[in-house]
Each structure stands twice: as structure tokens, then as C-alpha cells.
């Protein structure tokens, strides 16, 4: 499954490589690797990651 360079999707597997639980998925997001600007954001995932990365820089008016 192709993924963007700033996140990884993984499933829990047994030693034989079989998926143990179809409902359990691990998603790791590396905010430091996310470098898109607002004008380049297209997907909901990109919007979420952008918000997580920049929320601390906003002024709570």
C-alpha cells in the first residue's frame, strides 16, 4: 500500500505473517516530515496533519 512520506500504516501480524486483527491498525505520523504549505494541501489527512503541526503557532484570540 503506498503511503505518503510523513505517515506509516501498519497491521499487527503473527510470526507467520498473518494479520491477527483486521480492526486494529497503527498509524504513525511524523510531523517533522510534513512540509506542505496551505496552498498545497488537498486531502482531509493533510488538513489534519497540518493542523496538528501548526496549532501551537496560532493566536487564541
N, C-alpha and C positions, 0 to 999 in steps of 0.2 A: 504494500500500500504506500503510495508516495505521500510524503509529508513535507511541510514547509521546514525551512532550516531552523525555526525558532521553537518548534514543538515536536514531541515524540509520542506516539500512541503504542501501547503495549498491552498484551493479554497475559494472564497467569497461565503458565504451561507446566505440565508434568515433566519428569525426566525423559520420557519418551517423546516429548514434543507435542503432546495432545493438549488442547485447551481445556483447562479444569473447569472454568466457569464462564459461560457466554455473557453473563450480565456484568462481570467485573472487568473494567478496563481502566488502565492507568494512563493518565495524560500528564506529561511533564512539559511545562512552558518555561523557557529560558528568556526572561525579559531582556537581559543584556544583549541578546542576539536579535531582538526585534528592532529593526531600524527604519521602518516605513514612516513616512510623513502623512499627515491628514489627507492630502490630495491623492495619495497612492492607495488608500485603504478601500477595499472592495467588499470583503465578506464580513459577516457578523463576528466570526472568530477574530479577525484582525481588529475590528472595533473594540471588542472586549479586551484583547491584549494591549492595545494602545491605551485604553482607559486605565487598566491596571498599572501600566508603566508610568503614566503621566499624572495620575490623580493627585499625587502628593505635591505637584507643582502648581495646582490651581489655587486661586484665591477664594476662600469661602465667604463670599460677600453677604 
